[in-house]
Amino acid sequence: MNQTETTRPWTFDARSAAVYGLVTAAWYTVPDLVERRSTRALLKTVCGVSGIALLLRTEEGRQALEGVRRLRDTVREPGRDDARVGGPVSVVGTAVPSVADSSDVPDKALHGLTPVEITPAGRTAVATGAVVVLGVTTALAVVGEKVAYRWGERLRARGVRAPHARVGLVLGAAAAILGGLAPASDADEQDSGIG
């Protein structure tokens, strides 16, 4: 089967997997270590902040930061000079050449992305969408947290030792597998001869 420009092989980032797995396992193990809710909240905050700090040191974290910066720059600078001269500002933060400059257009499309001009209504829609996604994600995280805690408490009621640690190990393994999977970067594709 031939690889096309739109299909990208997956790679496994061991550093990201380790961070996701360890932080998740530590997060869900906390109730076995501390009984007081306030102390548990403090320890979970330390787990979360440490996990974010470690993730930002991985390739995935650096790519995420770069994407956030590009989006921020695109939203903040709707009237940039390059938008007035050549073409609309792209979502990925680069100007599209005008038809007169078609000789400068790269041979390879940016993986199927079509540059679009972001209007004030578009910026509002992007911000609203981000708030909705954040709200839904937070709600799902809270529900998931409650389910995992109840699972640990049911194990405790059955007399299982370190019940929350067991839950943490299962969820940590799942987080490591899912967190380590990532689409191959352009450099990985070129190294493997794809594209």
PyMOL commands that place a pseudoatom at each C-alpha (Angstrom):
pseudoatom trace, name=CA, resn=MET, resi=1, chain=A, elem=C, hetatm=0, pos=[0.000, 0.000, 0.000]
pseudoatom trace, name=CA, resn=ASN, resi=2, chain=A, elem=C, hetatm=0, pos=[1.418, 3.377, -1.032]
pseudoatom trace, name=CA, resn=GLN, resi=3, chain=A, elem=C, hetatm=0, pos=[1.530, 6.189, 1.472]
pseudoatom trace, name=CA, resn=THR, resi=4, chain=A, elem=C, hetatm=0, pos=[-0.189, 9.367, 0.311]
pseudoatom trace, name=CA, resn=GLU, resi=5, chain=A, elem=C, hetatm=0, pos=[0.477, 12.871, 1.533]
pseudoatom trace, name=CA, resn=THR, resi=6, chain=A, elem=C, hetatm=0, pos=[-2.587, 12.789, 3.776]
pseudoatom trace, name=CA, resn=THR, resi=7, chain=A, elem=C, hetatm=0, pos=[-1.711, 9.548, 5.613]
pseudoatom trace, name=CA, resn=ARG, resi=8, chain=A, elem=C, hetatm=0, pos=[0.983, 9.790, 8.215]
pseudoatom trace, name=CA, resn=PRO, resi=9, chain=A, elem=C, hetatm=0, pos=[2.581, 6.911, 10.052]
pseudoatom trace, name=CA, resn=TRP, resi=10, chain=A, elem=C, hetatm=0, pos=[2.522, 6.880, 13.828]
pseudoatom trace, name=CA, resn=THR, resi=11, chain=A, elem=C, hetatm=0, pos=[5.568, 6.942, 16.053]
pseudoatom trace, name=CA, resn=PHE, resi=12, chain=A, elem=C, hetatm=0, pos=[5.940, 6.236, 19.743]
pseudoatom trace, name=CA, resn=ASP, resi=13, chain=A, elem=C, hetatm=0, pos=[7.557, 8.889, 21.939]
pseudoatom trace, name=CA, resn=ALA, resi=14, chain=A, elem=C, hetatm=0, pos=[8.897, 7.083, 25.016]
pseudoatom trace, name=CA, resn=ARG, resi=15, chain=A, elem=C, hetatm=0, pos=[9.498, 10.322, 26.942]
pseudoatom trace, name=CA, resn=SER, resi=16, chain=A, elem=C, hetatm=0, pos=[5.900, 11.484, 26.534]
pseudoatom trace, name=CA, resn=ALA, resi=17, chain=A, elem=C, hetatm=0, pos=[4.652, 7.989, 27.385]
pseudoatom trace, name=CA, resn=ALA, resi=18, chain=A, elem=C, hetatm=0, pos=[6.706, 7.917, 30.572]
pseudoatom trace, name=CA, resn=VAL, resi=19, chain=A, elem=C, hetatm=0, pos=[5.471, 11.347, 31.661]
pseudoatom trace, name=CA, resn=TYR, resi=20, chain=A, elem=C, hetatm=0, pos=[1.810, 10.546, 30.964]
pseudoatom trace, name=CA, resn=GLY, resi=21, chain=A, elem=C, hetatm=0, pos=[2.056, 7.141, 32.625]
pseudoatom trace, name=CA, resn=LEU, resi=22, chain=A, elem=C, hetatm=0, pos=[3.918, 8.231, 35.751]
pseudoatom trace, name=CA, resn=VAL, resi=23, chain=A, elem=C, hetatm=0, pos=[1.880, 11.373, 36.343]
pseudoatom trace, name=CA, resn=THR, resi=24, chain=A, elem=C, hetatm=0, pos=[-1.412, 9.512, 35.867]
pseudoatom trace, name=CA, resn=ALA, resi=25, chain=A, elem=C, hetatm=0, pos=[-0.357, 6.685, 38.197]
pseudoatom trace, name=CA, resn=ALA, resi=26, chain=A, elem=C, hetatm=0, pos=[0.836, 9.171, 40.834]
pseudoatom trace, name=CA, resn=TRP, resi=27, chain=A, elem=C, hetatm=0, pos=[-2.356, 11.234, 40.506]
pseudoatom trace, name=CA, resn=TYR, resi=28, chain=A, elem=C, hetatm=0, pos=[-4.656, 8.292, 41.183]
pseudoatom trace, name=CA, resn=THR, resi=29, chain=A, elem=C, hetatm=0, pos=[-2.440, 6.824, 43.930]
pseudoatom trace, name=CA, resn=VAL, resi=30, chain=A, elem=C, hetatm=0, pos=[-2.731, 9.946, 46.112]
pseudoatom trace, name=CA, resn=PRO, resi=31, chain=A, elem=C, hetatm=0, pos=[-5.879, 8.803, 48.033]
pseudoatom trace, name=CA, resn=ASP, resi=32, chain=A, elem=C, hetatm=0, pos=[-3.925, 5.786, 49.330]
pseudoatom trace, name=CA, resn=LEU, resi=33, chain=A, elem=C, hetatm=0, pos=[-1.228, 8.083, 50.703]
pseudoatom trace, name=CA, resn=VAL, resi=34, chain=A, elem=C, hetatm=0, pos=[-3.277, 10.859, 52.319]
pseudoatom trace, name=CA, resn=GLU, resi=35, chain=A, elem=C, hetatm=0, pos=[-6.727, 10.937, 53.925]
pseudoatom trace, name=CA, resn=ARG, resi=36, chain=A, elem=C, hetatm=0, pos=[-7.318, 14.699, 54.198]
pseudoatom trace, name=CA, resn=ARG, resi=37, chain=A, elem=C, hetatm=0, pos=[-8.974, 16.203, 51.120]
pseudoatom trace, name=CA, resn=SER, resi=38, chain=A, elem=C, hetatm=0, pos=[-7.000, 19.449, 51.299]
pseudoatom trace, name=CA, resn=THR, resi=39, chain=A, elem=C, hetatm=0, pos=[-3.681, 17.589, 51.380]
pseudoatom trace, name=CA, resn=ARG, resi=40, chain=A, elem=C, hetatm=0, pos=[-4.828, 15.334, 48.522]
pseudoatom trace, name=CA, resn=ALA, resi=41, chain=A, elem=C, hetatm=0, pos=[-5.737, 18.423, 46.497]
pseudoatom trace, name=CA, resn=LEU, resi=42, chain=A, elem=C, hetatm=0, pos=[-2.281, 19.888, 47.146]
pseudoatom trace, name=CA, resn=LEU, resi=43, chain=A, elem=C, hetatm=0, pos=[-0.516, 16.662, 46.125]
pseudoatom trace, name=CA, resn=LYS, resi=44, chain=A, elem=C, hetatm=0, pos=[-2.628, 16.340, 42.980]
pseudoatom trace, name=CA, resn=THR, resi=45, chain=A, elem=C, hetatm=0, pos=[-1.827, 19.935, 42.092]
pseudoatom trace, name=CA, resn=VAL, resi=46, chain=A, elem=C, hetatm=0, pos=[1.884, 19.137, 42.457]
pseudoatom trace, name=CA, resn=CYS, resi=47, chain=A, elem=C, hetatm=0, pos=[1.397, 16.060, 40.220]
pseudoatom trace, name=CA, resn=GLY, resi=48, chain=A, elem=C, hetatm=0, pos=[-0.424, 18.094, 37.584]
pseudoatom trace, name=CA, resn=VAL, resi=49, chain=A, elem=C, hetatm=0, pos=[2.026, 21.009, 37.525]
pseudoatom trace, name=CA, resn=SER, resi=50, chain=A, elem=C, hetatm=0, pos=[5.008, 18.637, 37.463]
pseudoatom trace, name=CA, resn=GLY, resi=51, chain=A, elem=C, hetatm=0, pos=[3.436, 16.693, 34.603]
pseudoatom trace, name=CA, resn=ILE, resi=52, chain=A, elem=C, hetatm=0, pos=[2.842, 19.835, 32.558]
pseudoatom trace, name=CA, resn=ALA, resi=53, chain=A, elem=C, hetatm=0, pos=[6.388, 21.055, 33.205]
pseudoatom trace, name=CA, resn=LEU, resi=54, chain=A, elem=C, hetatm=0, pos=[7.812, 17.695, 32.115]
pseudoatom trace, name=CA, resn=LEU, resi=55, chain=A, elem=C, hetatm=0, pos=[5.570, 17.479, 29.047]
pseudoatom trace, name=CA, resn=LEU, resi=56, chain=A, elem=C, hetatm=0, pos=[6.696, 20.908, 27.877]
pseudoatom trace, name=CA, resn=ARG, resi=57, chain=A, elem=C, hetatm=0, pos=[10.223, 19.472, 27.677]
pseudoatom trace, name=CA, resn=THR, resi=58, chain=A, elem=C, hetatm=0, pos=[9.144, 16.770, 25.201]
pseudoatom trace, name=CA, resn=GLU, resi=59, chain=A, elem=C, hetatm=0, pos=[8.815, 17.190, 21.435]
pseudoatom trace, name=CA, resn=GLU, resi=60, chain=A, elem=C, hetatm=0, pos=[5.026, 17.049, 21.771]
pseudoatom trace, name=CA, resn=GLY, resi=61, chain=A, elem=C, hetatm=0, pos=[5.106, 19.862, 24.306]
pseudoatom trace, name=CA, resn=ARG, resi=62, chain=A, elem=C, hetatm=0, pos=[7.306, 22.035, 22.125]
pseudoatom trace, name=CA, resn=GLN, resi=63, chain=A, elem=C, hetatm=0, pos=[4.988, 21.479, 19.146]
pseudoatom trace, name=CA, resn=ALA, resi=64, chain=A, elem=C, hetatm=0, pos=[1.951, 22.328, 21.264]
pseudoatom trace, name=CA, resn=LEU, resi=65, chain=A, elem=C, hetatm=0, pos=[3.559, 25.560, 22.480]
pseudoatom trace, name=CA, resn=GLU, resi=66, chain=A, elem=C, hetatm=0, pos=[4.470, 26.533, 18.918]
pseudoatom trace, name=CA, resn=GLY, resi=67, chain=A, elem=C, hetatm=0, pos=[0.892, 25.864, 17.775]
pseudoatom trace, name=CA, resn=VAL, resi=68, chain=A, elem=C, hetatm=0, pos=[-0.518, 27.986, 20.600]
pseudoatom trace, name=CA, resn=ARG, resi=69, chain=A, elem=C, hetatm=0, pos=[1.891, 30.814, 19.727]
pseudoatom trace, name=CA, resn=ARG, resi=70, chain=A, elem=C, hetatm=0, pos=[0.889, 30.705, 16.059]
pseudoatom trace, name=CA, resn=LEU, resi=71, chain=A, elem=C, hetatm=0, pos=[-2.804, 30.730, 16.901]
pseudoatom trace, name=CA, resn=ARG, resi=72, chain=A, elem=C, hetatm=0, pos=[-2.295, 33.591, 19.359]
pseudoatom trace, name=CA, resn=ASP, resi=73, chain=A, elem=C, hetatm=0, pos=[-0.346, 35.615, 16.785]
pseudoatom trace, name=CA, resn=THR, resi=74, chain=A, elem=C, hetatm=0, pos=[-2.965, 34.983, 14.107]
pseudoatom trace, name=CA, resn=VAL, resi=75, chain=A, elem=C, hetatm=0, pos=[-5.811, 36.054, 16.387]
pseudoatom trace, name=CA, resn=ARG, resi=76, chain=A, elem=C, hetatm=0, pos=[-3.980, 39.102, 17.763]
pseudoatom trace, name=CA, resn=GLU, resi=77, chain=A, elem=C, hetatm=0, pos=[-2.791, 40.466, 14.424]
pseudoatom trace, name=CA, resn=PRO, resi=78, chain=A, elem=C, hetatm=0, pos=[-5.756, 40.400, 12.041]
pseudoatom trace, name=CA, resn=GLY, resi=79, chain=A, elem=C, hetatm=0, pos=[-4.544, 43.381, 9.990]
pseudoatom trace, name=CA, resn=ARG, resi=80, chain=A, elem=C, hetatm=0, pos=[-0.907, 42.446, 9.429]
pseudoatom trace, name=CA, resn=ASP, resi=81, chain=A, elem=C, hetatm=0, pos=[0.866, 44.071, 6.478]
pseudoatom trace, name=CA, resn=ASP, resi=82, chain=A, elem=C, hetatm=0, pos=[1.353, 40.752, 4.665]
pseudoatom trace, name=CA, resn=ALA, resi=83, chain=A, elem=C, hetatm=0, pos=[-2.414, 40.219, 4.654]
pseudoatom trace, name=CA, resn=ARG, resi=84, chain=A, elem=C, hetatm=0, pos=[-2.912, 43.551, 2.838]
pseudoatom trace, name=CA, resn=VAL, resi=85, chain=A, elem=C, hetatm=0, pos=[-0.147, 42.959, 0.271]
pseudoatom trace, name=CA, resn=GLY, resi=86, chain=A, elem=C, hetatm=0, pos=[-0.394, 39.390, -0.986]
pseudoatom trace, name=CA, resn=GLY, resi=87, chain=A, elem=C, hetatm=0, pos=[-3.294, 37.378, 0.330]
pseudoatom trace, name=CA, resn=PRO, resi=88, chain=A, elem=C, hetatm=0, pos=[-5.196, 36.289, 3.392]
pseudoatom trace, name=CA, resn=VAL, resi=89, chain=A, elem=C, hetatm=0, pos=[-3.536, 35.269, 6.635]
pseudoatom trace, name=CA, resn=SER, resi=90, chain=A, elem=C, hetatm=0, pos=[-3.393, 31.521, 7.002]
pseudoatom trace, name=CA, resn=VAL, resi=91, chain=A, elem=C, hetatm=0, pos=[-4.497, 29.663, 10.111]
pseudoatom trace, name=CA, resn=VAL, resi=92, chain=A, elem=C, hetatm=0, pos=[-0.948, 28.347, 10.358]
pseudoatom trace, name=CA, resn=GLY, resi=93, chain=A, elem=C, hetatm=0, pos=[0.382, 31.911, 10.521]
pseudoatom trace, name=CA, resn=THR, resi=94, chain=A, elem=C, hetatm=0, pos=[1.913, 32.427, 7.050]
pseudoatom trace, name=CA, resn=ALA, resi=95, chain=A, elem=C, hetatm=0, pos=[0.736, 34.667, 4.253]
pseudoatom trace, name=CA, resn=VAL, resi=96, chain=A, elem=C, hetatm=0, pos=[-0.637, 33.095, 1.087]
pseudoatom trace, name=CA, resn=PRO, resi=97, chain=A, elem=C, hetatm=0, pos=[1.042, 34.442, -2.069]
pseudoatom trace, name=CA, resn=SER, resi=98, chain=A, elem=C, hetatm=0, pos=[-1.199, 36.253, -4.530]
pseudoatom trace, name=CA, resn=VAL, resi=99, chain=A, elem=C, hetatm=0, pos=[-1.953, 34.780, -7.952]
pseudoatom trace, name=CA, resn=ALA, resi=100, chain=A, elem=C, hetatm=0, pos=[0.753, 37.003, -9.469]
pseudoatom trace, name=CA, resn=ASP, resi=101, chain=A, elem=C, hetatm=0, pos=[3.301, 35.306, -7.198]
pseudoatom trace, name=CA, resn=SER, resi=102, chain=A, elem=C, hetatm=0, pos=[2.241, 31.759, -8.122]
pseudoatom trace, name=CA, resn=SER, resi=103, chain=A, elem=C, hetatm=0, pos=[5.840, 30.812, -8.980]
pseudoatom trace, name=CA, resn=ASP, resi=104, chain=A, elem=C, hetatm=0, pos=[6.601, 31.073, -5.253]
pseudoatom trace, name=CA, resn=VAL, resi=105, chain=A, elem=C, hetatm=0, pos=[3.884, 28.589, -4.267]
pseudoatom trace, name=CA, resn=PRO, resi=106, chain=A, elem=C, hetatm=0, pos=[5.460, 25.406, -2.886]
pseudoatom trace, name=CA, resn=ASP, resi=107, chain=A, elem=C, hetatm=0, pos=[4.935, 22.199, -4.867]
pseudoatom trace, name=CA, resn=LYS, resi=108, chain=A, elem=C, hetatm=0, pos=[3.666, 20.322, -1.843]
pseudoatom trace, name=CA, resn=ALA, resi=109, chain=A, elem=C, hetatm=0, pos=[0.509, 21.461, -0.055]
pseudoatom trace, name=CA, resn=LEU, resi=110, chain=A, elem=C, hetatm=0, pos=[0.644, 21.843, 3.717]
pseudoatom trace, name=CA, resn=HIS, resi=111, chain=A, elem=C, hetatm=0, pos=[-0.930, 18.431, 4.295]
pseudoatom trace, name=CA, resn=GLY, resi=112, chain=A, elem=C, hetatm=0, pos=[-4.252, 19.516, 2.838]
pseudoatom trace, name=CA, resn=LEU, resi=113, chain=A, elem=C, hetatm=0, pos=[-4.650, 22.741, 4.856]
pseudoatom trace, name=CA, resn=THR, resi=114, chain=A, elem=C, hetatm=0, pos=[-6.354, 25.539, 2.993]
pseudoatom trace, name=CA, resn=PRO, resi=115, chain=A, elem=C, hetatm=0, pos=[-5.365, 29.026, 4.149]
pseudoatom trace, name=CA, resn=VAL, resi=116, chain=A, elem=C, hetatm=0, pos=[-8.315, 31.159, 5.206]
pseudoatom trace, name=CA, resn=GLU, resi=117, chain=A, elem=C, hetatm=0, pos=[-8.754, 34.747, 6.249]
pseudoatom trace, name=CA, resn=ILE, resi=118, chain=A, elem=C, hetatm=0, pos=[-9.795, 35.087, 9.873]
pseudoatom trace, name=CA, resn=THR, resi=119, chain=A, elem=C, hetatm=0, pos=[-12.443, 37.739, 10.341]
pseudoatom trace, name=CA, resn=PRO, resi=120, chain=A, elem=C, hetatm=0, pos=[-13.496, 39.248, 13.687]
pseudoatom trace, name=CA, resn=ALA, resi=121, chain=A, elem=C, hetatm=0, pos=[-16.532, 36.928, 13.690]
pseudoatom trace, name=CA, resn=GLY, resi=122, chain=A, elem=C, hetatm=0, pos=[-14.162, 34.025, 12.971]
pseudoatom trace, name=CA, resn=ARG, resi=123, chain=A, elem=C, hetatm=0, pos=[-11.974, 34.969, 15.921]
pseudoatom trace, name=CA, resn=THR, resi=124, chain=A, elem=C, hetatm=0, pos=[-15.065, 35.061, 18.126]
pseudoatom trace, name=CA, resn=ALA, resi=125, chain=A, elem=C, hetatm=0, pos=[-16.119, 31.648, 16.826]
pseudoatom trace, name=CA, resn=VAL, resi=126, chain=A, elem=C, hetatm=0, pos=[-12.642, 30.214, 17.501]
pseudoatom trace, name=CA, resn=ALA, resi=127, chain=A, elem=C, hetatm=0, pos=[-12.656, 31.630, 21.042]
pseudoatom trace, name=CA, resn=THR, resi=128, chain=A, elem=C, hetatm=0, pos=[-16.182, 30.327, 21.687]
pseudoatom trace, name=CA, resn=GLY, resi=129, chain=A, elem=C, hetatm=0, pos=[-15.241, 26.913, 20.323]
pseudoatom trace, name=CA, resn=ALA, resi=130, chain=A, elem=C, hetatm=0, pos=[-12.168, 26.808, 22.546]
pseudoatom trace, name=CA, resn=VAL, resi=131, chain=A, elem=C, hetatm=0, pos=[-14.273, 27.658, 25.619]
pseudoatom trace, name=CA, resn=VAL, resi=132, chain=A, elem=C, hetatm=0, pos=[-16.823, 24.955, 24.722]
pseudoatom trace, name=CA, resn=VAL, resi=133, chain=A, elem=C, hetatm=0, pos=[-14.092, 22.346, 24.159]
pseudoatom trace, name=CA, resn=LEU, resi=134, chain=A, elem=C, hetatm=0, pos=[-12.424, 23.316, 27.434]
pseudoatom trace, name=CA, resn=GLY, resi=135, chain=A, elem=C, hetatm=0, pos=[-15.748, 23.097, 29.285]
pseudoatom trace, name=CA, resn=VAL, resi=136, chain=A, elem=C, hetatm=0, pos=[-16.641, 19.686, 27.842]
pseudoatom trace, name=CA, resn=THR, resi=137, chain=A, elem=C, hetatm=0, pos=[-13.120, 18.390, 28.493]
pseudoatom trace, name=CA, resn=THR, resi=138, chain=A, elem=C, hetatm=0, pos=[-13.255, 19.616, 32.093]
pseudoatom trace, name=CA, resn=ALA, resi=139, chain=A, elem=C, hetatm=0, pos=[-16.682, 18.037, 32.640]
pseudoatom trace, name=CA, resn=LEU, resi=140, chain=A, elem=C, hetatm=0, pos=[-15.463, 14.705, 31.229]
pseudoatom trace, name=CA, resn=ALA, resi=141, chain=A, elem=C, hetatm=0, pos=[-12.329, 14.885, 33.394]
pseudoatom trace, name=CA, resn=VAL, resi=142, chain=A, elem=C, hetatm=0, pos=[-14.424, 15.471, 36.524]
pseudoatom trace, name=CA, resn=VAL, resi=143, chain=A, elem=C, hetatm=0, pos=[-16.721, 12.547, 35.687]
pseudoatom trace, name=CA, resn=GLY, resi=144, chain=A, elem=C, hetatm=0, pos=[-13.704, 10.332, 34.951]
pseudoatom trace, name=CA, resn=GLU, resi=145, chain=A, elem=C, hetatm=0, pos=[-12.058, 11.359, 38.204]
pseudoatom trace, name=CA, resn=LYS, resi=146, chain=A, elem=C, hetatm=0, pos=[-15.188, 10.457, 40.180]
pseudoatom trace, name=CA, resn=VAL, resi=147, chain=A, elem=C, hetatm=0, pos=[-15.512, 7.087, 38.434]
pseudoatom trace, name=CA, resn=ALA, resi=148, chain=A, elem=C, hetatm=0, pos=[-11.847, 6.241, 39.123]
pseudoatom trace, name=CA, resn=TYR, resi=149, chain=A, elem=C, hetatm=0, pos=[-12.150, 7.283, 42.778]
pseudoatom trace, name=CA, resn=ARG, resi=150, chain=A, elem=C, hetatm=0, pos=[-15.300, 5.178, 43.263]
pseudoatom trace, name=CA, resn=TRP, resi=151, chain=A, elem=C, hetatm=0, pos=[-13.564, 2.243, 41.593]
pseudoatom trace, name=CA, resn=GLY, resi=152, chain=A, elem=C, hetatm=0, pos=[-10.738, 2.530, 44.135]
pseudoatom trace, name=CA, resn=GLU, resi=153, chain=A, elem=C, hetatm=0, pos=[-13.172, 2.852, 47.019]
pseudoatom trace, name=CA, resn=ARG, resi=154, chain=A, elem=C, hetatm=0, pos=[-15.057, -0.275, 45.908]
pseudoatom trace, name=CA, resn=LEU, resi=155, chain=A, elem=C, hetatm=0, pos=[-11.746, -2.146, 45.863]
pseudoatom trace, name=CA, resn=ARG, resi=156, chain=A, elem=C, hetatm=0, pos=[-10.967, -0.802, 49.355]
pseudoatom trace, name=CA, resn=ALA, resi=157, chain=A, elem=C, hetatm=0, pos=[-14.384, -1.985, 50.610]
pseudoatom trace, name=CA, resn=ARG, resi=158, chain=A, elem=C, hetatm=0, pos=[-13.541, -5.479, 49.345]
pseudoatom trace, name=CA, resn=GLY, resi=159, chain=A, elem=C, hetatm=0, pos=[-10.325, -5.420, 51.390]
pseudoatom trace, name=CA, resn=VAL, resi=160, chain=A, elem=C, hetatm=0, pos=[-7.866, -4.912, 48.526]
pseudoatom trace, name=CA, resn=ARG, resi=161, chain=A, elem=C, hetatm=0, pos=[-4.571, -3.362, 49.648]
pseudoatom trace, name=CA, resn=ALA, resi=162, chain=A, elem=C, hetatm=0, pos=[-3.526, -0.104, 47.946]
pseudoatom trace, name=CA, resn=PRO, resi=163, chain=A, elem=C, hetatm=0, pos=[-6.725, 0.038, 45.873]
pseudoatom trace, name=CA, resn=HIS, resi=164, chain=A, elem=C, hetatm=0, pos=[-6.154, 3.493, 44.398]
pseudoatom trace, name=CA, resn=ALA, resi=165, chain=A, elem=C, hetatm=0, pos=[-2.593, 2.564, 43.448]
pseudoatom trace, name=CA, resn=ARG, resi=166, chain=A, elem=C, hetatm=0, pos=[-3.979, -0.379, 41.478]
pseudoatom trace, name=CA, resn=VAL, resi=167, chain=A, elem=C, hetatm=0, pos=[-6.413, 1.916, 39.705]
pseudoatom trace, name=CA, resn=GLY, resi=168, chain=A, elem=C, hetatm=0, pos=[-3.538, 4.332, 39.093]
pseudoatom trace, name=CA, resn=LEU, resi=169, chain=A, elem=C, hetatm=0, pos=[-1.378, 1.601, 37.549]
pseudoatom trace, name=CA, resn=VAL, resi=170, chain=A, elem=C, hetatm=0, pos=[-4.133, 0.545, 35.149]
pseudoatom trace, name=CA, resn=LEU, resi=171, chain=A, elem=C, hetatm=0, pos=[-4.957, 4.124, 34.136]
pseudoatom trace, name=CA, resn=GLY, resi=172, chain=A, elem=C, hetatm=0, pos=[-1.257, 5.038, 34.034]
pseudoatom trace, name=CA, resn=ALA, resi=173, chain=A, elem=C, hetatm=0, pos=[-0.536, 2.190, 31.602]
pseudoatom trace, name=CA, resn=ALA, resi=174, chain=A, elem=C, hetatm=0, pos=[-3.415, 3.318, 29.372]
pseudoatom trace, name=CA, resn=ALA, resi=175, chain=A, elem=C, hetatm=0, pos=[-2.216, 6.942, 29.538]
pseudoatom trace, name=CA, resn=ALA, resi=176, chain=A, elem=C, hetatm=0, pos=[1.341, 5.887, 28.667]
pseudoatom trace, name=CA, resn=ILE, resi=177, chain=A, elem=C, hetatm=0, pos=[0.201, 4.004, 25.580]
pseudoatom trace, name=CA, resn=LEU, resi=178, chain=A, elem=C, hetatm=0, pos=[-2.128, 6.738, 24.365]
pseudoatom trace, name=CA, resn=GLY, resi=179, chain=A, elem=C, hetatm=0, pos=[0.217, 9.584, 25.345]
pseudoatom trace, name=CA, resn=GLY, resi=180, chain=A, elem=C, hetatm=0, pos=[3.207, 8.044, 23.609]
pseudoatom trace, name=CA, resn=LEU, resi=181, chain=A, elem=C, hetatm=0, pos=[1.481, 7.676, 20.244]
pseudoatom trace, name=CA, resn=ALA, resi=182, chain=A, elem=C, hetatm=0, pos=[2.051, 10.606, 17.936]
pseudoatom trace, name=CA, resn=PRO, resi=183, chain=A, elem=C, hetatm=0, pos=[1.916, 11.258, 14.187]
pseudoatom trace, name=CA, resn=ALA, resi=184, chain=A, elem=C, hetatm=0, pos=[5.357, 11.120, 12.620]
pseudoatom trace, name=CA, resn=SER, resi=185, chain=A, elem=C, hetatm=0, pos=[6.939, 14.515, 12.079]
pseudoatom trace, name=CA, resn=ASP, resi=186, chain=A, elem=C, hetatm=0, pos=[8.026, 15.676, 8.627]
pseudoatom trace, name=CA, resn=ALA, resi=187, chain=A, elem=C, hetatm=0, pos=[11.616, 14.799, 9.558]
pseudoatom trace, name=CA, resn=ASP, resi=188, chain=A, elem=C, hetatm=0, pos=[10.547, 11.260, 10.494]
pseudoatom trace, name=CA, resn=GLU, resi=189, chain=A, elem=C, hetatm=0, pos=[8.708, 10.912, 7.180]
pseudoatom trace, name=CA, resn=GLN, resi=190, chain=A, elem=C, hetatm=0, pos=[11.735, 12.072, 5.221]
pseudoatom trace, name=CA, resn=ASP, resi=191, chain=A, elem=C, hetatm=0, pos=[14.040, 9.727, 7.157]
pseudoatom trace, name=CA, resn=SER, resi=192, chain=A, elem=C, hetatm=0, pos=[11.774, 6.785, 6.328]
pseudoatom trace, name=CA, resn=GLY, resi=193, chain=A, elem=C, hetatm=0, pos=[11.450, 7.827, 2.675]
pseudoatom trace, name=CA, resn=ILE, resi=194, chain=A, elem=C, hetatm=0, pos=[7.743, 8.700, 2.870]
pseudoatom trace, name=CA, resn=GLY, resi=195, chain=A, elem=C, hetatm=0, pos=[6.429, 11.804, 1.108]
for i in range(1, 195): cmd.bond("trace and resi %d" % i, "trace and resi %d" % (i + 1))
show_as sticks, trace
zoom trace
